[in-house]
Amino acid sequence: MESRAIFTSRSGGKSGAPYGSRNLALHVGDDPELVRQNREDLAHELSIASERLFFMEQNHGVEIQIVDEASDHRKIRTCDALVTSTPQTALAVLVADCAPLLIRGERASAAVHVGWRGLFSGIVEKVLERFAEERFSASIGATICGECYRIGEDLLSQAQERGFVTGAQTLDIPRSILKILHEQSGNRLIAAQWNGTCTFESNEHFSYRREGRTGRQAGVVIHGS
Ligand SMILES: [Zn+2]
């Protein structure tokens, strides 16, 4: 079976306002029992055992954790990327404006959390080192777009120096990720795309900048066999 990449939205869950309805994050103040049900329902939809669906404790760093057949989904440490080569294993990244980046390689798959801090710290490049010997595809789900993501002068000039994609007062995270993917991957990159949905503009998605207290949607990569 081929590896799959899917992105959830607000719809299809059991949580109430302001987490309505498919919040998948335990750290945002939602009822943990409802979040667990939302996660179980998602695993069921993906035809994956719920103990093979892995979430991270994300903190805008560059740590990568490898998931294998012995990994316990309750014991994932703080990290911002998960990588696996174990079939029928699903890796999830939680977001509400940050970019969910999913990579499907010939031998491994990865789920990566990319906000401005991760982008500046080199999380994308660090994950790509894991795919140095194989061809892969990359998908970016709903994230705040390059027109909506306003940043301060300091950060803007640093972003320009680093060659990231910027506007007059904004940082374009999805297009900056695509640029890095194209620059670093050569002919190993089969395809890379952002689905074009902006969380800040879409009522179908959680947006931390728009709502403050809110839920998290997920990008999930299911590693095939
Ligand atoms: Zn936007």
Residues whose N, C-alpha, C, O or C-beta is under 5 A from the ligand:
A	BS01	ZN	C145 E147 C148 C198 F200 E201
